[in-house]
Amino acid sequence: MSGNTIAQVRLGTDGPLVGVQGLGCMGMSEFYGDTDEPAARDTLAAALDTGVTLFDTADMYGDGANEKFLAPFFGAHRDEVVIATKFAIERVGDDLAQRRVRNDPAYIRSAVEGSLKRLNVDVIDLYYMHRRDPAVPLAESVGAMAELVERGLVRHLGLSEVTGAELREAHAVHPIAALQSEWSLFSRDVEQSAVGAAAELGVAFVPYSPLGRGFLTGAFTDAAKELRSSDFRASQPRFTGENARTNAALLAPVRRVAEAHDATLGQVALAWVQQQAEVHGLTAVVPIPGTRKASRLRENTAATRLRLTPEELALLEPIADRVAGDRYPDMSSTSAARE
Ligand SMILES: NC(=O)c1ccc[n+]([C@@H]2O[C@H](COP(=O)([O-])OP(=O)(O)OC[C@H]3O[C@@H](n4cnc5c(N)ncnc54)[C@H](OP(=O)(O)O)[C@@H]3O)[C@@H](O)[C@H]2O)c1
């Protein structure tokens, strides 16, 4: 390991110790344009080298391909990595928009078998429910997840896109180690109730899309024109039409803060979300920026050492309220829809 390794924090009260920044592996197989497996493998190696230990995937990323791609890396480093995967989004055909949310116990029992097989491991370190189906009582789903822990197939439980009330209800059935939901300078709806509940319960917060799916790095000036139609973001409200130009203009204060620290915009975005741990009294905030490039991985982990001043935090505060467009074209399965 190099001298520039990142700090470690614990997920939940009795969860694993992990590097304070994780790695989102989704884009290595799908969603954000072309994939490049050799570059992705270099990125995984660079992650371990900098002290990143929490690796995030899901059964639906690449329809199983992402878990399969990661399996050899996990196998070679089983004792050094914390494997996080997810169930609940059942894909219907190749169209990403066609999906069903499944939370019933029978589905959960079969989903875990599929993930274990593709990942080629005996146990999953952190198993998340990816989306909530309000038609299934939460206690039933979390009860089925708890059985997986009892059977030794899963070590710790997590939830994604649940409200504060749902997190409390689930935590009463079985301890929840981590809540993974979208949280960034552009997306702060989780602060309505989920963040407070996680702080109160000692549940770690794992912000997904902490770079606003790349927007917060300043990569786009007119995303609607710059993205290829095969890129999932080309259909996302914040990247389309006039919204894309409005949102690019919102980055001016991020750029100012970045210049003051000789940092990149993405580093400021990551430092901001990391510092929310102190702002909200969370025991741990472990963002999982996604990248397929080792150089960006190193840039992102270096952000764990960047500290923003109270004045800088104040300058960044108004951004989220001005963002044009929702997080998803259909917000019905997000926590925001049930707040
Ligand atoms: N629970 C959920 O529902 C959910 C939903 C979405 C995502 N996730 C998880 O969260 C992870 C992260 O979210 P995300 O990938 O959607 O969004 P993100 O981390 O906000 O942004 C990823 C995008 O930013 C680019 N990027 C990363 N580092 C960069 C840098 N230093 N400079 C410039 N560009 C950079 C990446 O491109 P390159 O790859 O080309 O570097 C990619 O296009 C995913 O991988 C996935 O594991 C979970």
Ligand as a Chemical Component Dictionary entry (heavy atoms), coordinates in Angstrom:
data_LIG
# 
_chem_comp.id                   LIG 
_chem_comp.type                 NON-POLYMER 
_chem_comp.pdbx_formal_charge   0 
_chem_comp.three_letter_code    LIG 
# 
loop_
_chem_comp_atom.comp_id 
_chem_comp_atom.atom_id 
_chem_comp_atom.alt_atom_id 
_chem_comp_atom.type_symbol 
_chem_comp_atom.charge 
_chem_comp_atom.model_Cartn_x 
_chem_comp_atom.model_Cartn_y 
_chem_comp_atom.model_Cartn_z 
_chem_comp_atom.pdbx_ordinal 
LIG N1  N1  N 0  -28.611 2.494  -5.077  1  
LIG C1  C1  C 0  -28.900 3.004  -6.241  2  
LIG O1  O1  O 0  -30.054 3.082  -6.636  3  
LIG C2  C2  C 0  -27.805 3.480  -7.137  4  
LIG C3  C3  C 0  -28.093 4.271  -8.261  5  
LIG C4  C4  C 0  -27.035 4.719  -9.049  6  
LIG C5  C5  C 0  -25.723 4.380  -8.724  7  
LIG N2  N2  N 1  -25.484 3.586  -7.635  8  
LIG C6  C6  C 0  -24.099 3.219  -7.258  9  
LIG O2  O2  O 0  -23.379 4.410  -7.021  10 
LIG C7  C7  C 0  -22.191 4.422  -7.796  11 
LIG C8  C8  C 0  -21.812 5.843  -8.162  12 
LIG O3  O3  O 0  -22.858 6.522  -8.808  13 
LIG P1  P1  P 0  -22.814 6.903  -10.353 14 
LIG O4  O4  O 0  -21.760 6.115  -11.034 15 
LIG O5  O5  O -1 -24.225 6.826  -10.811 16 
LIG O6  O6  O 0  -22.487 8.443  -10.378 17 
LIG P2  P2  P 0  -21.258 9.363  -9.911  18 
LIG O7  O7  O 0  -20.343 8.608  -9.072  19 
LIG O8  O8  O 0  -21.898 10.584 -9.374  20 
LIG O9  O9  O 0  -20.587 9.739  -11.320 21 
LIG C9  C9  C 0  -20.035 8.790  -12.157 22 
LIG C10 C10 C 0  -19.626 9.492  -13.433 23 
LIG O10 O10 O 0  -18.621 10.456 -13.140 24 
LIG C11 C11 C 0  -17.455 10.210 -13.924 25 
LIG N3  N3  N 0  -16.295 10.500 -13.044 26 
LIG C12 C12 C 0  -15.932 9.829  -11.915 27 
LIG N4  N4  N 0  -14.842 10.382 -11.368 28 
LIG C13 C13 C 0  -14.501 11.428 -12.169 29 
LIG C14 C14 C 0  -13.468 12.389 -12.129 30 
LIG N5  N5  N 0  -12.570 12.404 -11.143 31 
LIG N6  N6  N 0  -13.413 13.326 -13.126 32 
LIG C15 C15 C 0  -14.321 13.334 -14.115 33 
LIG N7  N7  N 0  -15.343 12.446 -14.199 34 
LIG C16 C16 C 0  -15.424 11.493 -13.237 35 
LIG C17 C17 C 0  -17.543 8.776  -14.342 36 
LIG O11 O11 O 0  -16.922 8.571  -15.592 37 
LIG P3  P3  P 0  -15.717 7.504  -15.792 38 
LIG O12 O12 O 0  -16.255 6.171  -15.370 39 
LIG O13 O13 O 0  -15.446 7.593  -17.252 40 
LIG O14 O14 O 0  -14.600 7.989  -14.935 41 
LIG C18 C18 C 0  -19.064 8.571  -14.477 42 
LIG O15 O15 O 0  -19.506 9.019  -15.734 43 
LIG C19 C19 C 0  -22.513 3.521  -8.981  44 
LIG O16 O16 O 0  -21.340 3.018  -9.602  45 
LIG C20 C20 C 0  -23.344 2.446  -8.323  46 
LIG O17 O17 O 0  -22.501 1.472  -7.733  47 
LIG C21 C21 C 0  -26.498 3.147  -6.846  48 
# 
loop_
_chem_comp_bond.comp_id 
_chem_comp_bond.atom_id_1 
_chem_comp_bond.atom_id_2 
_chem_comp_bond.value_order 
_chem_comp_bond.pdbx_ordinal 
LIG N1  C1  SING 1  
LIG C1  O1  DOUB 2  
LIG C1  C2  SING 3  
LIG C2  C3  SING 4  
LIG C2  C21 DOUB 5  
LIG C3  C4  DOUB 6  
LIG C4  C5  SING 7  
LIG C5  N2  DOUB 8  
LIG N2  C6  SING 9  
LIG N2  C21 SING 10 
LIG C6  O2  SING 11 
LIG C6  C20 SING 12 
LIG O2  C7  SING 13 
LIG C7  C8  SING 14 
LIG C7  C19 SING 15 
LIG C8  O3  SING 16 
LIG O3  P1  SING 17 
LIG P1  O4  DOUB 18 
LIG P1  O5  SING 19 
LIG P1  O6  SING 20 
LIG O6  P2  SING 21 
LIG P2  O7  DOUB 22 
LIG P2  O8  SING 23 
LIG P2  O9  SING 24 
LIG O9  C9  SING 25 
LIG C9  C10 SING 26 
LIG C10 O10 SING 27 
LIG C10 C18 SING 28 
LIG O10 C11 SING 29 
LIG C11 N3  SING 30 
LIG C11 C17 SING 31 
LIG N3  C12 SING 32 
LIG N3  C16 SING 33 
LIG C12 N4  DOUB 34 
LIG N4  C13 SING 35 
LIG C13 C14 SING 36 
LIG C13 C16 DOUB 37 
LIG C14 N5  SING 38 
LIG C14 N6  DOUB 39 
LIG N6  C15 SING 40 
LIG C15 N7  DOUB 41 
LIG N7  C16 SING 42 
LIG C17 O11 SING 43 
LIG C17 C18 SING 44 
LIG O11 P3  SING 45 
LIG P3  O12 DOUB 46 
LIG P3  O13 SING 47 
LIG P3  O14 SING 48 
LIG C18 O15 SING 49 
LIG C19 O16 SING 50 
LIG C19 C20 SING 51 
LIG C20 O17 SING 52 
# 
